[in-house]
Amino acid sequence: TGGYGGNKKLLKEYCPSYNGNIYCRGIPHMGDGLAMAVEIGAATEGLGLLQMGGPFFKGSPHVAAVAREPNTIWVNRIGERFTDESITFHTSESGNTIDRQPDKTSFTLFDEKIKHKMVYNGLFKRNRVVTHTLNDLEYEFGKNLDKEFLLEAKRGKVKISSSWGEIARWIGVSSDVLKATIDEYNSFCNKGHDKIFTKDPIYLDALRKPPFYAIKCGISMLGTIGGIKINHHMEVLNNKFNPIAGLYAVGVDTGGWESDTYNAILSGSTFSFAINSGRIAGENAAEYAL
């Protein structure tokens, strides 16, 4: 039944970090399996774990890809950096760090030179939406990017300006604070050393050439993990740790096997558990039935 990523009532009840701005990119299941198990006495474990990711931009996939690039800088609603932007390669960790910011919102900032570098050299963070061939000027990413930025700007989700002060007003922060953030970061780029977050120098690109760009981002989730307490036979347990005869649960509806951060960079971490917990439950269910 796949968790409860589509059930806002359960998300608000079980997930302290949830707010309505966290977008569910997975199948929006309603938690039917969890509800049925709890109704007949199942204990719960690990409720409230979200498979978070970020920065998330709902709109043009190319703009969304740019928003996650490590050679940009990310600021919060205060106008300050809050992380090493190369954390983008660990999407759940980057989702976690945005989750701790005011309104769970971040803004990706860069300049025309960085945008030009993305178009002509390709993106650092390859993904299934945008891949790039060196100097392929007809490739869709470079061909349409400016049009997509302008379209998203009309929608109010991107700001393009020759003035950092105007971008600061759009974000809703002090222009002095944002300017200090940019100036400090540019000084790090000059020295080849990020004094605050020690970002790898390969990703240190100064923001000096207008126009400047800001992309408003948030957090997404693939779905939820956790809820039904099980033992190693995948039998559902009650509050006294005793199996409920004939009831088995598997996959993301179960709790106790995943940490508080979805390990997205360990390929198959949830998929493998889904397969193997299903196999183990099937074997034990068949034995019970016989």
C-alpha positions as YAML, in Angstrom:
chain: A
units: angstrom
residues:
- id: 1
  name: THR
  ca: [0.00, 0.00, 0.00]
- id: 2
  name: GLY
  ca: [3.09, 2.19, -0.19]
- id: 3
  name: GLY
  ca: [3.05, 4.52, 2.82]
- id: 4
  name: TYR
  ca: [1.00, 7.68, 3.32]
- id: 5
  name: GLY
  ca: [2.74, 10.35, 1.21]
- id: 6
  name: GLY
  ca: [-0.59, 11.57, -0.14]
- id: 7
  name: ASN
  ca: [-2.37, 11.82, 3.21]
- id: 8
  name: LYS
  ca: [-1.82, 15.35, 4.59]
- id: 9
  name: LYS
  ca: [-3.66, 14.53, 7.81]
- id: 10
  name: LEU
  ca: [-1.30, 11.65, 8.63]
- id: 11
  name: LEU
  ca: [1.73, 13.62, 7.49]
- id: 12
  name: LYS
  ca: [0.87, 16.45, 9.89]
- id: 13
  name: GLU
  ca: [0.22, 13.94, 12.68]
- id: 14
  name: TYR
  ca: [3.35, 11.82, 12.28]
- id: 15
  name: CYS
  ca: [5.98, 14.08, 10.70]
- id: 16
  name: PRO
  ca: [7.25, 17.02, 12.78]
- id: 17
  name: SER
  ca: [9.07, 18.47, 9.75]
- id: 18
  name: TYR
  ca: [6.10, 18.32, 7.40]
- id: 19
  name: ASN
  ca: [4.40, 21.36, 6.04]
- id: 20
  name: GLY
  ca: [2.22, 21.75, 3.00]
- id: 21
  name: ASN
  ca: [5.17, 23.01, 0.94]
- id: 22
  name: ILE
  ca: [6.83, 19.59, 0.79]
- id: 23
  name: TYR
  ca: [5.86, 18.22, -2.61]
- id: 24
  name: CYS
  ca: [5.23, 14.48, -3.04]
- id: 25
  name: ARG
  ca: [6.95, 13.29, -6.23]
- id: 26
  name: GLY
  ca: [6.02, 9.65, -5.64]
- id: 27
  name: ILE
  ca: [2.67, 7.90, -5.77]
- id: 28
  name: PRO
  ca: [0.43, 9.70, -3.23]
- id: 29
  name: HIS
  ca: [-0.69, 6.65, -1.23]
- id: 30
  name: MET
  ca: [-3.12, 7.32, 1.61]
- id: 31
  name: GLY
  ca: [-1.81, 5.02, 4.34]
- id: 32
  name: ASP
  ca: [-4.51, 2.34, 4.01]
- id: 33
  name: GLY
  ca: [-2.18, -0.49, 4.99]
- id: 34
  name: LEU
  ca: [-0.99, 1.31, 8.10]
- id: 35
  name: ALA
  ca: [-4.56, 2.19, 9.10]
- id: 36
  name: MET
  ca: [-5.83, -1.38, 8.69]
- id: 37
  name: ALA
  ca: [-2.93, -2.85, 10.68]
- id: 38
  name: VAL
  ca: [-3.24, -0.33, 13.54]
- id: 39
  name: GLU
  ca: [-7.00, -0.90, 13.68]
- id: 40
  name: ILE
  ca: [-6.50, -4.54, 14.64]
- id: 41
  name: GLY
  ca: [-3.79, -3.86, 17.21]
- id: 42
  name: ALA
  ca: [-0.49, -3.46, 15.34]
- id: 43
  name: ALA
  ca: [2.27, -1.53, 17.10]
- id: 44
  name: THR
  ca: [4.05, 1.24, 15.22]
- id: 45
  name: GLU
  ca: [7.72, 2.05, 14.75]
- id: 46
  name: GLY
  ca: [9.63, 4.63, 12.76]
- id: 47
  name: LEU
  ca: [6.66, 6.84, 11.94]
- id: 48
  name: GLY
  ca: [7.40, 10.17, 10.34]
- id: 49
  name: LEU
  ca: [10.37, 9.35, 8.09]
- id: 50
  name: LEU
  ca: [10.20, 11.14, 4.75]
- id: 51
  name: GLN
  ca: [12.32, 10.33, 1.69]
- id: 52
  name: MET
  ca: [13.24, 14.00, 1.31]
- id: 53
  name: GLY
  ca: [15.27, 15.67, -1.38]
- id: 54
  name: GLY
  ca: [16.23, 19.18, -2.39]
- id: 55
  name: PRO
  ca: [16.58, 21.83, -3.58]
- id: 56
  name: PHE
  ca: [13.30, 21.11, -5.37]
- id: 57
  name: PHE
  ca: [11.90, 23.36, -8.09]
- id: 58
  name: LYS
  ca: [8.45, 22.56, -9.47]
- id: 59
  name: GLY
  ca: [8.48, 23.73, -13.05]
- id: 60
  name: SER
  ca: [10.90, 23.53, -15.96]
- id: 61
  name: PRO
  ca: [13.12, 20.43, -15.55]
- id: 62
  name: HIS
  ca: [16.07, 22.38, -16.94]
- id: 63
  name: VAL
  ca: [15.65, 25.22, -14.44]
- id: 64
  name: ALA
  ca: [15.23, 22.57, -11.74]
- id: 65
  name: ALA
  ca: [18.55, 21.01, -12.78]
- id: 66
  name: VAL
  ca: [20.34, 24.36, -12.62]
- id: 67
  name: ALA
  ca: [18.91, 24.97, -9.13]
- id: 68
  name: ARG
  ca: [20.75, 21.88, -7.88]
- id: 69
  name: GLU
  ca: [24.18, 22.71, -9.32]
- id: 70
  name: PRO
  ca: [27.07, 22.82, -6.79]
- id: 71
  name: ASN
  ca: [28.77, 25.87, -8.34]
- id: 72
  name: THR
  ca: [25.79, 28.05, -7.45]
- id: 73
  name: ILE
  ca: [25.21, 29.39, -3.94]
- id: 74
  name: TRP
  ca: [22.16, 28.73, -1.79]
- id: 75
  name: VAL
  ca: [20.75, 31.25, 0.64]
- id: 76
  name: ASN
  ca: [17.80, 31.10, 3.02]
- id: 77
  name: ARG
  ca: [15.09, 33.67, 3.69]
- id: 78
  name: ILE
  ca: [17.54, 35.57, 5.89]
- id: 79
  name: GLY
  ca: [19.89, 36.02, 2.93]
- id: 80
  name: GLU
  ca: [22.67, 33.81, 4.30]
- id: 81
  name: ARG
  ca: [24.37, 30.67, 3.03]
- id: 82
  name: PHE
  ca: [23.61, 27.62, 5.15]
- id: 83
  name: THR
  ca: [25.53, 24.72, 3.62]
- id: 84
  name: ASP
  ca: [28.27, 23.51, 1.31]
- id: 85
  name: GLU
  ca: [26.30, 23.41, -1.94]
- id: 86
  name: SER
  ca: [28.07, 20.26, -3.12]
- id: 87
  name: ILE
  ca: [25.80, 18.49, -0.61]
- id: 88
  name: THR
  ca: [23.53, 18.39, -3.66]
- id: 89
  name: PHE
  ca: [25.19, 15.10, -4.59]
- id: 90
  name: HIS
  ca: [23.60, 13.67, -1.41]
- id: 91
  name: THR
  ca: [20.05, 14.72, -2.21]
- id: 92
  name: SER
  ca: [18.48, 13.59, 1.06]
- id: 93
  name: GLU
  ca: [21.10, 15.41, 3.13]
- id: 94
  name: SER
  ca: [20.49, 18.56, 1.09]
- id: 95
  name: GLY
  ca: [16.76, 18.11, 1.67]
- id: 96
  name: ASN
  ca: [17.48, 17.85, 5.40]
- id: 97
  name: THR
  ca: [19.48, 21.07, 5.48]
- id: 98
  name: ILE
  ca: [16.76, 23.02, 3.63]
- id: 99
  name: ASP
  ca: [14.21, 21.49, 6.00]
- id: 100
  name: ARG
  ca: [15.94, 23.38, 8.83]
- id: 101
  name: GLN
  ca: [15.70, 26.79, 7.11]
- id: 102
  name: PRO
  ca: [12.91, 29.36, 7.62]
- id: 103
  name: ASP
  ca: [9.76, 28.27, 5.73]
- id: 104
  name: LYS
  ca: [11.77, 25.28, 4.45]
- id: 105
  name: THR
  ca: [12.78, 27.49, 1.53]
- id: 106
  name: SER
  ca: [16.06, 28.16, -0.26]
- id: 107
  name: PHE
  ca: [17.14, 30.37, -3.15]
- id: 108
  name: THR
  ca: [19.75, 29.28, -5.69]
- id: 109
  name: LEU
  ca: [21.86, 32.23, -6.88]
- id: 110
  name: PHE
  ca: [24.26, 32.52, -9.83]
- id: 111
  name: ASP
  ca: [25.32, 34.93, -12.55]
- id: 112
  name: GLU
  ca: [25.44, 35.04, -16.34]
- id: 113
  name: LYS
  ca: [28.98, 33.64, -16.45]
- id: 114
  name: ILE
  ca: [28.00, 30.58, -14.41]
- id: 115
  name: LYS
  ca: [24.92, 30.07, -16.61]
- id: 116
  name: HIS
  ca: [27.13, 30.30, -19.72]
- id: 117
  name: LYS
  ca: [29.49, 27.73, -18.20]
- id: 118
  name: MET
  ca: [26.58, 25.34, -17.61]
- id: 119
  name: VAL
  ca: [25.39, 25.67, -21.21]
- id: 120
  name: TYR
  ca: [28.77, 25.26, -22.89]
- id: 121
  name: ASN
  ca: [30.56, 22.88, -20.52]
- id: 122
  name: GLY
  ca: [27.61, 20.93, -19.19]
- id: 123
  name: LEU
  ca: [26.32, 20.40, -15.68]
- id: 124
  name: PHE
  ca: [28.33, 19.05, -12.78]
- id: 125
  name: LYS
  ca: [25.36, 17.07, -11.51]
- id: 126
  name: ARG
  ca: [24.27, 14.78, -14.30]
- id: 127
  name: ASN
  ca: [20.67, 13.62, -14.09]
- id: 128
  name: ARG
  ca: [18.05, 11.82, -16.11]
- id: 129
  name: VAL
  ca: [16.39, 15.06, -17.26]
- id: 130
  name: VAL
  ca: [19.44, 16.97, -18.46]
- id: 131
  name: THR
  ca: [22.51, 15.36, -19.98]
- id: 132
  name: HIS
  ca: [24.90, 17.36, -22.08]
- id: 133
  name: THR
  ca: [27.34, 16.82, -24.93]
- id: 134
  name: LEU
  ca: [30.31, 19.18, -24.93]
- id: 135
  name: ASN
  ca: [29.81, 22.11, -27.34]
- id: 136
  name: ASP
  ca: [26.57, 20.68, -28.72]
- id: 137
  name: LEU
  ca: [24.96, 24.12, -29.21]
- id: 138
  name: GLU
  ca: [21.75, 22.66, -30.61]
- id: 139
  name: TYR
  ca: [21.12, 20.57, -27.55]
- id: 140
  name: GLU
  ca: [17.74, 21.31, -25.95]
- id: 141
  name: PHE
  ca: [19.19, 22.39, -22.60]
- id: 142
  name: GLY
  ca: [21.25, 25.25, -23.95]
- id: 143
  name: LYS
  ca: [18.81, 26.09, -26.73]
- id: 144
  name: ASN
  ca: [15.79, 26.68, -24.53]
- id: 145
  name: LEU
  ca: [17.22, 27.65, -21.14]
- id: 146
  name: ASP
  ca: [16.82, 31.42, -21.51]
- id: 147
  name: LYS
  ca: [13.21, 31.03, -22.65]
- id: 148
  name: GLU
  ca: [12.49, 28.77, -19.69]
- id: 149
  name: PHE
  ca: [14.05, 31.23, -17.24]
- id: 150
  name: LEU
  ca: [11.90, 34.04, -18.63]
- id: 151
  name: LEU
  ca: [8.77, 31.88, -18.44]
- id: 152
  name: GLU
  ca: [9.45, 30.93, -14.81]
- id: 153
  name: ALA
  ca: [10.21, 34.59, -14.02]
- id: 154
  name: LYS
  ca: [6.75, 35.53, -15.32]
- id: 155
  name: ARG
  ca: [5.33, 32.91, -12.99]
- id: 156
  name: GLY
  ca: [7.12, 34.53, -10.06]
- id: 157
  name: LYS
  ca: [9.40, 31.56, -9.31]
- id: 158
  name: VAL
  ca: [12.63, 33.01, -10.76]
- id: 159
  name: LYS
  ca: [14.10, 36.51, -10.54]
- id: 160
  name: ILE
  ca: [16.48, 37.92, -13.16]
- id: 161
  name: SER
  ca: [18.10, 41.28, -12.49]
- id: 162
  name: SER
  ca: [21.30, 43.29, -12.89]
- id: 163
  name: SER
  ca: [20.93, 44.38, -9.25]
- id: 164
  name: TRP
  ca: [21.46, 42.21, -6.19]
- id: 165
  name: GLY
  ca: [19.39, 44.78, -4.30]
- id: 166
  name: GLU
  ca: [16.40, 44.03, -6.51]
- id: 167
  name: ILE
  ca: [16.89, 40.31, -6.01]
- id: 168
  name: ALA
  ca: [17.14, 40.88, -2.25]
- id: 169
  name: ARG
  ca: [13.78, 42.67, -2.30]
- id: 170
  name: TRP
  ca: [12.27, 39.80, -4.30]
- id: 171
  name: ILE
  ca: [13.54, 37.28, -1.72]
- id: 172
  name: GLY
  ca: [12.40, 39.54, 1.09]
- id: 173
  name: VAL
  ca: [15.77, 40.08, 2.79]
- id: 174
  name: SER
  ca: [17.99, 43.00, 3.63]
- id: 175
  name: SER
  ca: [20.03, 44.09, 0.60]
- id: 176
  name: ASP
  ca: [23.00, 44.69, 2.92]
- id: 177
  name: VAL
  ca: [22.84, 41.13, 4.24]
- id: 178
  name: LEU
  ca: [22.61, 39.59, 0.76]
- id: 179
  name: LYS
  ca: [25.42, 41.81, -0.55]
- id: 180
  name: ALA
  ca: [27.61, 40.78, 2.40]
- id: 181
  name: THR
  ca: [26.86, 37.11, 1.64]
- id: 182
  name: ILE
  ca: [27.79, 37.53, -2.04]
- id: 183
  name: ASP
  ca: [30.91, 39.58, -1.27]
- id: 184
  name: GLU
  ca: [32.13, 37.05, 1.27]
- id: 185
  name: TYR
  ca: [31.55, 34.16, -1.13]
- id: 186
  name: ASN
  ca: [33.32, 35.98, -3.97]
- id: 187
  name: SER
  ca: [36.30, 36.54, -1.67]
- id: 188
  name: PHE
  ca: [36.42, 32.80, -1.05]
- id: 189
  name: CYS
  ca: [36.43, 32.24, -4.81]
- id: 190
  name: ASN
  ca: [39.36, 34.66, -5.17]
- id: 191
  name: LYS
  ca: [41.34, 32.72, -2.59]
- id: 192
  name: GLY
  ca: [40.23, 29.27, -3.79]
- id: 193
  name: HIS
  ca: [39.08, 28.38, -0.27]
- id: 194
  name: ASP
  ca: [35.58, 28.42, 1.24]
- id: 195
  name: LYS
  ca: [36.40, 29.53, 4.77]
- id: 196
  name: ILE
  ca: [32.90, 28.77, 6.11]
- id: 197
  name: PHE
  ca: [31.89, 25.42, 4.59]
- id: 198
  name: THR
  ca: [35.14, 24.29, 2.85]
- id: 199
  name: LYS
  ca: [33.37, 23.57, -0.42]
- id: 200
  name: ASP
  ca: [35.64, 21.87, -2.97]
- id: 201
  name: PRO
  ca: [37.40, 24.66, -4.93]
- id: 202
  name: ILE
  ca: [36.32, 23.07, -8.22]
- id: 203
  name: TYR
  ca: [32.83, 24.40, -7.47]
- id: 204
  name: LEU
  ca: [33.89, 27.92, -6.42]
- id: 205
  name: ASP
  ca: [32.66, 30.30, -9.14]
- id: 206
  name: ALA
  ca: [32.29, 33.98, -8.27]
- id: 207
  name: LEU
  ca: [29.02, 35.83, -8.95]
- id: 208
  name: ARG
  ca: [30.03, 39.06, -10.69]
- id: 209
  name: LYS
  ca: [28.64, 39.23, -14.23]
- id: 210
  name: PRO
  ca: [25.06, 40.48, -14.59]
- id: 211
  name: PRO
  ca: [22.35, 39.60, -15.11]
- id: 212
  name: PHE
  ca: [22.03, 37.73, -11.84]
- id: 213
  name: TYR
  ca: [19.58, 34.89, -11.24]
- id: 214
  name: ALA
  ca: [17.64, 33.61, -8.24]
- id: 215
  name: ILE
  ca: [15.53, 30.43, -8.22]
- id: 216
  name: LYS
  ca: [13.08, 29.83, -5.39]
- id: 217
  name: CYS
  ca: [13.24, 26.22, -4.16]
- id: 218
  name: GLY
  ca: [11.81, 23.97, -1.49]
- id: 219
  name: ILE
  ca: [11.81, 20.28, -0.55]
- id: 220
  name: SER
  ca: [10.28, 17.27, -2.22]
- id: 221
  name: MET
  ca: [9.69, 13.75, -1.00]
- id: 222
  name: LEU
  ca: [9.42, 10.43, -2.78]
- id: 223
  name: GLY
  ca: [7.15, 9.16, -0.04]
- id: 224
  name: THR
  ca: [7.17, 7.96, 3.53]
- id: 225
  name: ILE
  ca: [8.92, 5.13, 5.32]
- id: 226
  name: GLY
  ca: [7.82, 3.45, 8.49]
- id: 227
  name: GLY
  ca: [4.78, 2.71, 10.54]
- id: 228
  name: ILE
  ca: [4.11, -0.96, 11.16]
- id: 229
  name: LYS
  ca: [6.29, -2.79, 13.68]
- id: 230
  name: ILE
  ca: [7.58, -6.17, 12.45]
- id: 231
  name: ASN
  ca: [9.98, -8.92, 13.48]
- id: 232
  name: HIS
  ca: [12.57, -10.69, 11.33]
- id: 233
  name: HIS
  ca: [9.88, -12.97, 9.89]
- id: 234
  name: MET
  ca: [7.99, -9.85, 8.71]
- id: 235
  name: GLU
  ca: [5.21, -10.73, 11.14]
- id: 236
  name: VAL
  ca: [3.32, -7.69, 12.41]
- id: 237
  name: LEU
  ca: [3.74, -7.20, 16.16]
- id: 238
  name: ASN
  ca: [1.28, -5.85, 18.69]
- id: 239
  name: ASN
  ca: [2.16, -3.52, 21.57]
- id: 240
  name: LYS
  ca: [3.31, -6.48, 23.67]
- id: 241
  name: PHE
  ca: [5.78, -7.52, 20.94]
- id: 242
  name: ASN
  ca: [3.74, -10.59, 20.09]
- id: 243
  name: PRO
  ca: [3.01, -11.49, 16.46]
- id: 244
  name: ILE
  ca: [-0.51, -10.97, 15.16]
- id: 245
  name: ALA
  ca: [-1.23, -14.40, 13.69]
- id: 246
  name: GLY
  ca: [-1.35, -14.46, 9.91]
- id: 247
  name: LEU
  ca: [-0.51, -10.78, 9.39]
- id: 248
  name: TYR
  ca: [2.65, -9.78, 7.54]
- id: 249
  name: ALA
  ca: [3.93, -6.39, 6.38]
- id: 250
  name: VAL
  ca: [6.78, -5.45, 4.05]
- id: 251
  name: GLY
  ca: [8.48, -2.52, 2.32]
- id: 252
  name: VAL
  ca: [8.00, 1.14, 3.20]
- id: 253
  name: ASP
  ca: [4.89, 0.44, 5.28]
- id: 254
  name: THR
  ca: [7.17, -1.07, 7.93]
- id: 255
  name: GLY
  ca: [9.49, 0.64, 10.40]
- id: 256
  name: GLY
  ca: [12.76, 0.00, 12.19]
- id: 257
  name: TRP
  ca: [15.03, -0.76, 9.23]
- id: 258
  name: GLU
  ca: [15.79, 2.73, 7.88]
- id: 259
  name: SER
  ca: [17.60, 5.66, 9.51]
- id: 260
  name: ASP
  ca: [16.19, 9.16, 9.76]
- id: 261
  name: THR
  ca: [17.85, 10.04, 6.44]
- id: 262
  name: TYR
  ca: [16.98, 8.21, 3.24]
- id: 263
  name: ASN
  ca: [20.25, 6.86, 1.84]
- id: 264
  name: ALA
  ca: [19.57, 7.77, -1.78]
- id: 265
  name: ILE
  ca: [23.23, 7.36, -2.82]
- id: 266
  name: LEU
  ca: [23.22, 3.68, -1.75]
- id: 267
  name: SER
  ca: [21.47, 2.33, -4.81]
- id: 268
  name: GLY
  ca: [18.64, -0.05, -3.99]
- id: 269
  name: SER
  ca: [18.57, 0.67, -0.26]
- id: 270
  name: THR
  ca: [14.76, 0.69, -0.15]
- id: 271
  name: PHE
  ca: [14.14, -1.31, -3.31]
- id: 272
  name: SER
  ca: [16.22, -4.24, -2.02]
- id: 273
  name: PHE
  ca: [14.38, -4.21, 1.29]
- id: 274
  name: ALA
  ca: [11.06, -4.22, -0.55]
- id: 275
  name: ILE
  ca: [12.07, -7.28, -2.58]
- id: 276
  name: ASN
  ca: [13.64, -9.23, 0.25]
- id: 277
  name: SER
  ca: [11.05, -8.38, 2.89]
- id: 278
  name: GLY
  ca: [8.41, -9.49, 0.40]
- id: 279
  name: ARG
  ca: [10.23, -12.76, -0.19]
- id: 280
  name: ILE
  ca: [10.67, -13.42, 3.53]
- id: 281
  name: ALA
  ca: [7.04, -12.55, 4.26]
- id: 282
  name: GLY
  ca: [5.88, -14.76, 1.41]
- id: 283
  name: GLU
  ca: [7.86, -17.76, 2.66]
- id: 284
  name: ASN
  ca: [6.55, -17.35, 6.20]
- id: 285
  name: ALA
  ca: [2.98, -16.65, 5.11]
- id: 286
  name: ALA
  ca: [3.01, -19.81, 2.99]
- id: 287
  name: GLU
  ca: [4.35, -21.84, 5.91]
- id: 288
  name: TYR
  ca: [1.69, -20.37, 8.20]
- id: 289
  name: ALA
  ca: [-1.09, -21.13, 5.69]
- id: 290
  name: LEU
  ca: [0.07, -24.74, 5.29]
...
